[in-house]
């Protein structure tokens, strides 16, 4: 069966269908990872997006639930150059196509993903439509141009109610903006008593759990769509140590008076070099975001730059100058290094220890 990907600029790609049938619209983005398509498909930060994999062969090692980052997928479509229908790996439990059908995700293969990626790099991410139907290109182009990208992605992916993962260590409230299981695993490895709260939890809701630390997760969309979350974080600064990842990093920065902006085509992949200004070391990092904190806006805040992107110089990490709070734009829990950035979770533990055992002094 044929499938088509239609961009809002009128470009039409025709390829072979796999996965679910039907029609879906979303923001077309690309990921440069050579592996990790399971993690991509189950990362809530891709909510509402049609994901293009730039590596040409996808599906060859199948799927296993141990590598999933959430219990379901929020992507709107999957685009590959070559699809491997029969997986070959000793851990594989089911094929990629089986997973896409289960999650009702349309896949398209056999198109020029290099050309598609170049279009997105030059013109920026854009709206796109995937279909296995028969409507004309002209009708579908008008349909995709009329589509408005959603602004409520975090509400779609966050936990619906609080839940607890008990541990003997520090009690950490994880504010779920679209968290990955890797974040939870990293906290649980350190025996944290983890309380996962929905994104709309107020500062008083968070403090009611008597946390010793606040972790703010990754998540999809524009951070400026979350003014209530930003306000809650403002009220919590100095009251509890804070560590933010990705969306959590952007929320912390906004709460401290910084600004954010949308990137032309975003950072999505597992090979982004980030420099730690404290040590001078460069880490290979996993990233998935379309927005960044502007470096110029940091000058008028109590935040100092701690990490920056070696490719484009964008802000990758900040630390508050007077209260225990820090954040990074990338994903230390994803471990592409494989353990390069895992130390950040240890830094969070040490910051909590210093705060609570040192008379609530700054970390």
KEKE-3310 file (N, C-alpha, C; in steps of 0.2 Angstrom, whole numbers, plus 5000, padded with zeros to 4 digits):
npx = (5004:5003:5009:5008:5017:5014:5019:5017:5022:5019:5027:5027:5029:5030:5028:5031:5018:5018:5014:5000:4985:4977:4975:4985:4990:5004:5018:5033:5048:5065:5076:5093:5099:5108:5103:5090:5076:5065:5065:5063:5051:5043:5045:5038:5040:5040:5027:5013:5021:5027:5039:5055:5068:5085:5095:5097:5092:5079:5071:5077:5082:5070:5058:5058:5050:5058:5065:5057:5051:5040:5023:5015:5014:5016:5018:5014:5017:5028:5043:5054:5069:5073:5063:5064:5056:5057:5064:5080:5087:5092:5085:5073:5056:5044:5040:5044:5034:5023:5022:5019:5006:4999:4999:4993:5000:5005:5016:5029:5039:5054:5055:5065:5074:5084:5083:5071:5075:5085:5076:5069:5080:5084:5072:5066:5056:5040:5022:5015:5007:5002:4996:4986:4976:4965:4963:4965:4982:4981:4969:4974:4985:4979:4972:4982:4988:4979:4978:4981:4994:4995:4993:4994:5002:5009:4998:4993:5002:5006:5006:4990:4986:4994:5007:5017:5034:5042:5056:5072:5080:5083:5068:5060:5051:5045:5041:5030:5031:5030:5038:5052:5054:5068:5072:5065:5071:5084:5083:5078:5088:5097:5091:5080:5065:5052:5040:5028:5021:5007:5008:5001:5001:5002:5013:5010:5004:5015:5024:5017:5020:5031:5045:5062:5069:5066:5062:5061:5054:5058:5048:5035:5033:5030:5038:5033:5020:5016:5013:5007:5015:5028:5025:5023:5036:5043:5039:5044:5058:5073:5066:5067:5079:5082:5081:5082:5077:5078:5063:5060:5072:5070:5058:5063:5072:5064:5057:5066:5067:5073:5073:5065:5066:5061:5070:5076:5076:5077:5085:5088:5093:5107:5120:5125:5137:5141:5148:5155:5157:5164:5173:5178:5177:5170:5154:5145:5129:5112:5097:5082:5073:5064:5065:5075:5084:5088:5104:5107:5097:5100:5109:5102:5097:5098:5105:5118:5128:5132:5134:5136:5131:5142:5140:5131:5132:5122:5112:5115:5115:5112:5114:5108:5113:5112:5103:5099:5098:5098:5100:5099:5099:5099:5098:5103:5099:5098:5110:5120:5133:5142:5139:5142:5135:5129:5133:5126:5115:5120:5126:5114:5109:5120:5118:5105:5109:5118:5110:5100:5107:5116:5111:5103:5110:5117:5120)
npy = (4994:5011:5026:5044:5058:5074:5091:5107:5117:5112:5102:5085:5068:5052:5035:5019:5011:5007:4999:5007:5012:5026:5043:5057:5072:5083:5091:5091:5083:5079:5066:5062:5050:5035:5023:5018:5020:5015:5021:5034:5034:5032:5042:5055:5068:5070:5072:5074:5075:5071:5060:5060:5048:5050:5041:5027:5014:5006:4997:4985:4978:4976:4977:4979:4979:4983:4994:5005:5021:5026:5021:5022:5028:5045:5050:5057:5051:5041:5042:5034:5029:5016:5002:4988:4974:4962:4958:4956:4951:4946:4951:4955:4957:4959:4965:4981:4986:4979:4986:4999:4997:4993:5005:5013:5021:5029:5023:5028:5022:5022:5034:5049:5053:5060:5072:5077:5080:5090:5100:5103:5108:5119:5127:5126:5117:5110:5109:5094:5081:5064:5050:5036:5037:5041:5054:5070:5078:5091:5094:5089:5097:5109:5106:5103:5115:5122:5117:5119:5119:5110:5117:5111:5101:5096:5094:5083:5073:5072:5064:5058:5058:5059:5048:5036:5030:5021:5023:5022:5033:5051:5061:5064:5075:5072:5082:5080:5083:5077:5065:5054:5036:5034:5045:5042:5030:5033:5041:5031:5022:5028:5026:5035:5042:5043:5054:5056:5069:5077:5089:5101:5103:5114:5125:5123:5111:5103:5106:5100:5087:5086:5087:5083:5087:5094:5088:5092:5087:5082:5087:5090:5103:5121:5130:5142:5141:5137:5145:5143:5133:5139:5149:5142:5137:5148:5151:5141:5142:5142:5136:5123:5111:5111:5102:5103:5095:5097:5102:5105:5112:5124:5129:5132:5142:5152:5155:5161:5173:5173:5171:5162:5154:5148:5136:5134:5121:5113:5102:5086:5070:5059:5063:5076:5088:5094:5107:5107:5120:5121:5111:5110:5099:5090:5083:5070:5070:5066:5073:5082:5093:5108:5121:5134:5142:5159:5165:5178:5183:5178:5187:5196:5190:5179:5168:5158:5153:5136:5126:5124:5122:5114:5114:5125:5135:5137:5138:5126:5123:5129:5137:5142:5157:5160:5151:5134:5127:5120:5116:5107:5107:5095:5077:5068:5056:5048:5043:5042:5041:5030:5034:5047:5059:5055:5059:5071:5068:5063:5075:5081:5074:5076:5090:5091:5084:5093:5104:5100:5094:5103:5114:5120:5127:5135:5124)
npz = (5000:4996:5003:5008:5012:5016:5015:5022:5014:5002:4996:4991:4997:4991:4997:5004:5013:5031:5047:5055:5047:5039:5042:5048:5056:5060:5068:5058:5061:5063:5068:5073:5077:5077:5082:5093:5090:5097:5110:5105:5099:5111:5119:5128:5124:5111:5108:5097:5085:5069:5066:5058:5055:5052:5050:5039:5040:5049:5062:5062:5074:5081:5094:5112:5128:5138:5134:5132:5135:5140:5144:5132:5115:5109:5097:5080:5068:5058:5050:5038:5029:5025:5029:5040:5040:5047:5062:5069:5083:5099:5110:5105:5106:5099:5082:5075:5066:5072:5084:5080:5074:5085:5092:5084:5074:5059:5047:5035:5022:5011:5006:5001:5014:5016:5008:5013:5026:5023:5018:5030:5038:5031:5030:5042:5055:5050:5047:5044:5034:5035:5026:5021:5012:4998:4994:4985:4981:4982:4990:5002:5005:5007:5018:5028:5029:5035:5048:5065:5076:5091:5108:5120:5124:5136:5145:5139:5141:5154:5171:5177:5190:5207:5211:5220:5221:5232:5242:5251:5252:5249:5249:5234:5224:5208:5196:5184:5168:5157:5158:5156:5157:5160:5168:5180:5183:5185:5197:5206:5206:5214:5226:5229:5237:5227:5222:5211:5203:5195:5181:5183:5197:5211:5220:5234:5234:5230:5241:5251:5251:5258:5252:5249:5238:5222:5206:5190:5175:5158:5143:5131:5118:5119:5131:5136:5136:5149:5160:5173:5179:5179:5188:5200:5202:5204:5217:5224:5224:5233:5243:5242:5236:5218:5202:5185:5169:5152:5147:5160:5163:5155:5161:5174:5170:5165:5176:5183:5176:5164:5145:5132:5116:5099:5091:5074:5068:5079:5091:5090:5094:5097:5098:5102:5105:5121:5131:5147:5157:5170:5171:5159:5150:5137:5133:5125:5121:5123:5115:5114:5109:5104:5108:5116:5129:5129:5127:5129:5138:5150:5156:5164:5175:5190:5186:5181:5167:5164:5155:5137:5120:5108:5095:5090:5100:5109:5125:5137:5150:5166:5182:5198:5206:5220:5227:5229:5215:5199:5181:5166:5148:5140:5140:5153:5158:5148:5143:5132:5131:5137:5151:5153:5157:5169:5181:5185:5192:5203:5208:5211:5222:5231:5232:5239:5250:5256:5258:5267:5277:5281:5287:5279:5269:5254:5240)
capx = (5000:5006:5007:5010:5019:5013:5022:5013:5025:5017:5031:5024:5033:5026:5032:5027:5015:5019:5011:4993:4982:4973:4978:4987:4994:5008:5024:5038:5054:5070:5081:5099:5102:5108:5099:5085:5070:5060:5065:5061:5043:5040:5047:5032:5042:5038:5019:5010:5025:5029:5047:5059:5074:5089:5098:5093:5089:5076:5067:5081:5083:5064:5056:5057:5047:5063:5068:5052:5052:5033:5018:5012:5017:5012:5020:5009:5019:5035:5046:5061:5071:5072:5060:5066:5050:5059:5069:5085:5090:5090:5080:5067:5049:5039:5042:5042:5027:5018:5021:5015:4999:4996:4999:4989:5004:5006:5023:5030:5046:5055:5056:5071:5074:5090:5080:5066:5079:5088:5071:5068:5086:5084:5066:5063:5051:5034:5017:5014:5001:5003:4990:4986:4970:4966:4962:4970:4987:4978:4965:4978:4989:4975:4970:4988:4990:4973:4979:4985:4998:4992:4997:4992:5005:5010:4992:4991:5007:5007:5002:4983:4986:5000:5009:5024:5039:5045:5064:5075:5084:5080:5062:5060:5045:5046:5035:5029:5030:5031:5044:5054:5056:5075:5073:5063:5076:5090:5082:5077:5095:5100:5086:5076:5058:5050:5033:5027:5015:5005:5011:4997:5002:5004:5018:5008:5003:5022:5027:5013:5023:5038:5050:5069:5071:5061:5065:5057:5056:5057:5041:5034:5030:5033:5038:5029:5013:5016:5014:5006:5021:5033:5024:5024:5043:5045:5037:5048:5065:5075:5063:5069:5083:5078:5085:5077:5080:5075:5057:5061:5077:5067:5054:5067:5075:5058:5055:5071:5067:5076:5068:5066:5065:5061:5075:5074:5074:5078:5090:5085:5098:5111:5127:5126:5142:5140:5154:5154:5162:5167:5178:5181:5175:5164:5150:5141:5123:5105:5093:5075:5069:5063:5065:5080:5084:5092:5110:5107:5093:5103:5113:5098:5095:5103:5107:5125:5129:5136:5135:5134:5132:5148:5138:5128:5133:5116:5113:5113:5114:5112:5114:5106:5119:5111:5099:5101:5094:5102:5096:5102:5094:5100:5095:5108:5097:5098:5117:5123:5140:5135:5137:5145:5132:5125:5135:5122:5110:5124:5126:5107:5109:5124:5115:5100:5113:5121:5105:5097:5112:5121:5108:5099:5114:5117:5124)
capy = (5000:5017:5032:5050:5063:5081:5096:5113:5121:5109:5096:5078:5062:5046:5029:5013:5011:5001:5002:5008:5015:5032:5050:5061:5078:5085:5094:5086:5084:5074:5063:5060:5045:5029:5018:5021:5022:5013:5027:5040:5033:5032:5048:5060:5075:5070:5072:5078:5076:5066:5060:5057:5046:5051:5035:5024:5007:5006:4992:4979:4975:4975:4981:4976:4984:4986:5000:5010:5027:5027:5015:5022:5033:5051:5053:5057:5047:5039:5042:5031:5028:5009:4998:4981:4971:4956:4960:4951:4953:4941:4953:4957:4953:4960:4970:4988:4987:4977:4991:5005:4995:4993:5012:5017:5026:5028:5024:5028:5021:5022:5041:5052:5056:5065:5077:5079:5083:5096:5105:5105:5112:5126:5131:5124:5112:5113:5105:5089:5076:5057:5047:5030:5037:5043:5062:5073:5081:5098:5094:5088:5103:5114:5103:5103:5122:5125:5114:5123:5115:5111:5121:5108:5094:5094:5091:5076:5067:5072:5060:5061:5058:5058:5041:5035:5024:5022:5022:5024:5039:5057:5061:5069:5076:5073:5086:5076:5087:5072:5062:5047:5031:5034:5049:5039:5024:5037:5043:5025:5019:5031:5024:5041:5040:5047:5056:5059:5074:5080:5096:5107:5104:5120:5125:5121:5104:5100:5106:5096:5080:5087:5084:5086:5089:5094:5086:5094:5082:5084:5087:5093:5110:5128:5132:5148:5139:5134:5150:5141:5129:5144:5153:5137:5136:5154:5151:5136:5144:5143:5132:5116:5110:5110:5100:5102:5093:5099:5107:5107:5117:5130:5131:5135:5148:5157:5157:5166:5179:5172:5171:5156:5155:5142:5134:5133:5114:5109:5097:5079:5065:5056:5065:5083:5089:5099:5108:5109:5126:5120:5106:5110:5093:5090:5077:5068:5070:5065:5079:5082:5099:5113:5128:5135:5148:5163:5167:5186:5185:5176:5193:5200:5185:5176:5162:5158:5148:5131:5121:5126:5117:5115:5115:5132:5139:5138:5137:5119:5122:5135:5136:5149:5160:5160:5146:5127:5125:5120:5112:5106:5106:5089:5071:5064:5049:5044:5039:5040:5042:5029:5036:5053:5064:5052:5063:5076:5065:5063:5082:5083:5071:5080:5097:5090:5083:5099:5109:5098:5093:5109:5120:5124:5132:5134:5119)
capz = (5000:4996:5008:5006:5017:5012:5019:5022:5008:4996:4995:4992:4996:4991:4999:5005:5020:5036:5053:5055:5041:5040:5041:5054:5055:5066:5066:5055:5064:5062:5074:5069:5081:5073:5086:5098:5088:5102:5114:5102:5099:5117:5122:5128:5122:5104:5107:5092:5080:5064:5067:5053:5057:5047:5049:5034:5041:5055:5063:5061:5080:5084:5100:5118:5132:5143:5131:5132:5140:5143:5142:5126:5111:5108:5090:5075:5062:5058:5043:5037:5022:5024:5035:5041:5043:5051:5066:5071:5089:5104:5115:5102:5108:5093:5077:5075:5063:5077:5089:5077:5073:5092:5094:5078:5071:5052:5045:5028:5021:5004:5003:5002:5020:5016:5005:5018:5032:5021:5018:5037:5041:5028:5031:5048:5055:5047:5048:5038:5035:5033:5024:5016:5008:4991:4993:4980:4985:4983:4995:5008:5006:5010:5025:5032:5030:5040:5054:5070:5080:5098:5113:5127:5124:5142:5148:5136:5143:5161:5175:5179:5198:5210:5213:5223:5220:5238:5243:5258:5252:5249:5245:5228:5220:5201:5192:5177:5162:5151:5160:5153:5163:5162:5174:5186:5185:5188:5204:5209:5207:5220:5231:5231:5238:5222:5222:5204:5203:5188:5179:5186:5204:5214:5225:5240:5232:5230:5248:5255:5251:5262:5248:5250:5232:5217:5200:5184:5169:5151:5141:5124:5117:5121:5139:5138:5137:5155:5165:5180:5181:5180:5194:5205:5203:5207:5224:5227:5224:5239:5248:5241:5230:5211:5197:5179:5163:5146:5148:5167:5162:5152:5166:5179:5168:5164:5183:5186:5172:5157:5140:5128:5109:5096:5086:5067:5067:5085:5093:5091:5092:5103:5097:5102:5110:5126:5135:5154:5158:5176:5170:5152:5147:5132:5133:5120:5124:5120:5115:5110:5110:5099:5111:5120:5133:5125:5131:5131:5143:5156:5159:5168:5180:5195:5183:5177:5162:5166:5149:5131:5114:5104:5088:5089:5106:5113:5132:5138:5157:5171:5189:5201:5210:5227:5230:5226:5209:5192:5176:5159:5142:5137:5144:5156:5160:5141:5143:5125:5132:5140:5157:5153:5161:5175:5187:5187:5197:5210:5210:5214:5228:5235:5233:5244:5257:5258:5260:5273:5283:5282:5290:5273:5266:5247:5238)
cpx = (5004:5004:5010:5012:5018:5015:5017:5016:5023:5021:5027:5029:5029:5031:5028:5024:5017:5016:5003:4991:4978:4976:4980:4991:4998:5014:5030:5044:5059:5075:5087:5102:5102:5104:5094:5079:5064:5060:5062:5053:5040:5042:5041:5034:5041:5030:5017:5015:5026:5037:5050:5066:5079:5094:5094:5089:5086:5071:5071:5082:5076:5063:5056:5055:5052:5066:5063:5053:5045:5029:5015:5016:5013:5014:5014:5010:5026:5038:5053:5062:5070:5069:5062:5060:5051:5065:5074:5089:5088:5085:5074:5061:5044:5042:5040:5035:5021:5016:5017:5008:4996:4994:4995:4993:5006:5013:5024:5038:5047:5056:5063:5072:5079:5087:5075:5070:5082:5082:5069:5074:5086:5078:5063:5058:5044:5028:5017:5009:5003:4996:4991:4980:4971:4964:4967:4976:4984:4974:4969:4982:4985:4973:4976:4989:4984:4974:4983:4988:4995:4996:4997:4996:5006:5004:4991:4996:5008:5003:4995:4982:4992:5001:5016:5028:5043:5053:5066:5079:5080:5073:5062:5054:5047:5040:5035:5027:5029:5037:5045:5055:5063:5076:5071:5068:5082:5089:5081:5084:5099:5095:5082:5069:5055:5042:5032:5021:5013:5008:5007:4997:5005:5010:5016:5007:5010:5025:5023:5016:5030:5044:5057:5072:5066:5065:5060:5059:5056:5050:5041:5032:5034:5033:5034:5022:5011:5016:5012:5012:5026:5032:5025:5032:5046:5044:5041:5056:5067:5072:5064:5074:5080:5083:5080:5081:5075:5069:5058:5067:5074:5062:5058:5070:5070:5057:5060:5072:5071:5071:5070:5064:5064:5067:5072:5071:5075:5084:5087:5090:5102:5118:5128:5131:5141:5146:5152:5159:5166:5173:5182:5180:5169:5161:5146:5134:5117:5101:5087:5071:5069:5064:5072:5080:5089:5098:5110:5103:5095:5107:5109:5094:5100:5105:5114:5125:5134:5138:5133:5135:5137:5146:5136:5129:5127:5117:5111:5113:5115:5112:5113:5112:5118:5107:5101:5096:5099:5098:5101:5097:5094:5097:5101:5106:5097:5105:5119:5130:5145:5134:5140:5142:5128:5127:5130:5117:5114:5125:5120:5107:5114:5121:5109:5104:5115:5116:5102:5101:5116:5117:5104:5103:5114:5121:5131)
cpy = (5006:5022:5038:5054:5070:5086:5103:5118:5118:5103:5089:5073:5056:5040:5024:5013:5005:5004:5002:5012:5021:5038:5053:5067:5080:5089:5090:5088:5079:5072:5060:5054:5039:5023:5022:5023:5020:5019:5033:5039:5033:5038:5053:5067:5075:5070:5077:5079:5070:5066:5056:5054:5047:5045:5030:5018:5007:5000:4985:4975:4974:4979:4976:4981:4987:4992:5006:5015:5029:5021:5016:5027:5039:5054:5053:5053:5046:5038:5039:5030:5020:5005:4991:4978:4965:4957:4954:4953:4948:4944:4955:4953:4954:4965:4977:4989:4984:4983:4997:5003:4996:5001:5016:5023:5024:5028:5024:5027:5022:5029:5043:5056:5061:5072:5081:5083:5090:5102:5108:5109:5119:5130:5130:5119:5114:5107:5100:5084:5069:5054:5041:5031:5040:5050:5065:5077:5088:5099:5094:5093:5108:5112:5104:5111:5125:5122:5118:5118:5116:5114:5117:5101:5092:5091:5084:5071:5067:5066:5063:5061:5057:5050:5041:5029:5025:5020:5024:5030:5045:5057:5066:5069:5077:5076:5083:5081:5083:5067:5055:5043:5032:5039:5046:5033:5028:5039:5036:5021:5022:5031:5030:5038:5045:5048:5059:5063:5076:5087:5102:5107:5111:5119:5122:5113:5100:5100:5102:5089:5080:5085:5087:5088:5089:5093:5088:5090:5086:5084:5091:5100:5116:5129:5138:5147:5136:5139:5148:5137:5134:5147:5148:5137:5142:5154:5146:5137:5146:5139:5125:5115:5108:5107:5099:5099:5095:5104:5109:5113:5124:5133:5135:5142:5154:5159:5162:5172:5179:5171:5164:5158:5148:5142:5133:5126:5110:5105:5090:5074:5063:5058:5072:5084:5095:5100:5110:5114:5125:5116:5106:5104:5093:5083:5076:5067:5069:5071:5078:5088:5104:5120:5128:5141:5152:5165:5174:5187:5182:5182:5196:5196:5183:5169:5163:5152:5143:5126:5125:5121:5119:5117:5122:5137:5141:5136:5130:5118:5128:5133:5143:5151:5160:5155:5139:5125:5125:5116:5112:5105:5099:5083:5067:5057:5045:5040:5037:5039:5036:5032:5043:5058:5062:5056:5068:5074:5065:5070:5084:5080:5075:5087:5096:5088:5089:5104:5107:5096:5098:5115:5124:5129:5130:5128:5121)
cpz = (5000:5001:5006:5012:5013:5017:5018:5016:5002:4993:4996:4992:4996:4992:5000:5013:5024:5042:5052:5048:5043:5038:5048:5052:5061:5063:5064:5058:5062:5068:5070:5073:5076:5076:5090:5096:5093:5107:5111:5101:5105:5122:5122:5125:5114:5103:5102:5086:5075:5064:5061:5056:5051:5045:5044:5036:5048:5056:5063:5068:5084:5090:5106:5123:5137:5140:5130:5137:5143:5141:5136:5122:5110:5101:5085:5069:5062:5051:5043:5030:5020:5030:5035:5044:5048:5055:5067:5077:5095:5109:5112:5104:5103:5088:5078:5072:5068:5082:5086:5076:5080:5094:5089:5075:5064:5051:5038:5027:5013:5002:5004:5008:5021:5013:5010:5024:5030:5020:5025:5040:5038:5030:5038:5049:5053:5048:5042:5040:5032:5031:5020:5012:5001:4989:4989:4984:4986:4989:5002:5010:5009:5018:5030:5034:5035:5047:5059:5075:5088:5103:5120:5127:5131:5146:5145:5139:5150:5165:5177:5186:5201:5211:5216:5222:5226:5238:5250:5258:5252:5246:5240:5225:5213:5198:5185:5172:5156:5152:5157:5159:5165:5168:5180:5188:5188:5195:5208:5211:5213:5226:5234:5232:5233:5222:5215:5204:5196:5187:5182:5194:5206:5218:5232:5239:5233:5237:5253:5256:5255:5258:5250:5244:5227:5210:5195:5178:5163:5149:5134:5124:5119:5128:5141:5138:5144:5161:5172:5183:5183:5187:5200:5207:5206:5215:5227:5227:5231:5245:5248:5235:5224:5206:5191:5173:5157:5147:5155:5167:5160:5157:5171:5176:5167:5171:5186:5181:5166:5152:5136:5121:5105:5091:5079:5066:5073:5085:5094:5089:5098:5102:5097:5107:5114:5130:5142:5156:5165:5175:5163:5148:5142:5132:5127:5123:5120:5121:5111:5112:5104:5101:5115:5124:5130:5130:5134:5137:5150:5160:5164:5174:5185:5193:5180:5173:5164:5160:5143:5125:5110:5097:5086:5095:5110:5120:5133:5146:5161:5178:5193:5206:5217:5231:5226:5221:5203:5187:5170:5154:5139:5142:5147:5158:5154:5140:5136:5126:5134:5147:5158:5158:5167:5181:5190:5192:5204:5212:5213:5221:5233:5237:5239:5250:5260:5261:5266:5279:5285:5284:5284:5270:5258:5246:5235)
residu = (UNK:UNK:UNK:UNK:UNK:UNK:UNK:UNK:UNK:UNK:UNK:UNK:UNK:UNK:UNK:UNK:UNK:UNK:UNK:UNK:UNK:UNK:UNK:UNK:UNK:UNK:UNK:UNK:UNK:UNK:UNK:UNK:UNK:UNK:UNK:UNK:UNK:UNK:UNK:UNK:UNK:UNK:UNK:UNK:UNK:UNK:UNK:UNK:UNK:UNK:UNK:UNK:UNK:UNK:UNK:UNK:UNK:UNK:UNK:UNK:UNK:UNK:UNK:UNK:UNK:UNK:UNK:UNK:UNK:UNK:UNK:UNK:UNK:UNK:UNK:UNK:UNK:UNK:UNK:UNK:UNK:UNK:UNK:UNK:UNK:UNK:UNK:UNK:UNK:UNK:UNK:UNK:UNK:UNK:UNK:UNK:UNK:UNK:UNK:UNK:UNK:UNK:UNK:UNK:UNK:UNK:UNK:UNK:UNK:UNK:UNK:UNK:UNK:UNK:UNK:UNK:UNK:UNK:UNK:UNK:UNK:UNK:UNK:UNK:UNK:UNK:UNK:UNK:UNK:UNK:UNK:UNK:UNK:UNK:UNK:UNK:UNK:UNK:UNK:UNK:UNK:UNK:UNK:UNK:UNK:UNK:UNK:UNK:UNK:UNK:UNK:UNK:UNK:UNK:UNK:UNK:UNK:UNK:UNK:UNK:UNK:UNK:UNK:UNK:UNK:UNK:UNK:UNK:UNK:UNK:UNK:UNK:UNK:UNK:UNK:UNK:UNK:UNK:UNK:UNK:UNK:UNK:UNK:UNK:UNK:UNK:UNK:UNK:UNK:UNK:UNK:UNK:UNK:UNK:UNK:UNK:UNK:UNK:UNK:UNK:UNK:UNK:UNK:UNK:UNK:UNK:UNK:UNK:UNK:UNK:UNK:UNK:UNK:UNK:UNK:UNK:UNK:UNK:UNK:UNK:UNK:UNK:UNK:UNK:UNK:UNK:UNK:UNK:UNK:UNK:UNK:UNK:UNK:UNK:UNK:UNK:UNK:UNK:UNK:UNK:UNK:UNK:UNK:UNK:UNK:UNK:UNK:UNK:UNK:UNK:UNK:UNK:UNK:UNK:UNK:UNK:UNK:UNK:UNK:UNK:UNK:UNK:UNK:UNK:UNK:UNK:UNK:UNK:UNK:UNK:UNK:UNK:UNK:UNK:UNK:UNK:UNK:UNK:UNK:UNK:UNK:UNK:UNK:UNK:UNK:UNK:UNK:UNK:UNK:UNK:UNK:UNK:UNK:UNK:UNK:UNK:UNK:UNK:UNK:UNK:UNK:UNK:UNK:UNK:UNK:UNK:UNK:UNK:UNK:UNK:UNK:UNK:UNK:UNK:UNK:UNK:UNK:UNK:UNK:UNK:UNK:UNK:UNK:UNK:UNK:UNK:UNK:UNK:UNK:UNK:UNK:UNK:UNK:UNK:UNK:UNK:UNK:UNK:UNK:UNK:UNK:UNK:UNK:UNK:UNK:UNK:UNK:UNK:UNK:UNK:UNK:UNK:UNK:UNK:UNK:UNK:UNK:UNK:UNK:UNK:UNK:UNK:UNK)
# end
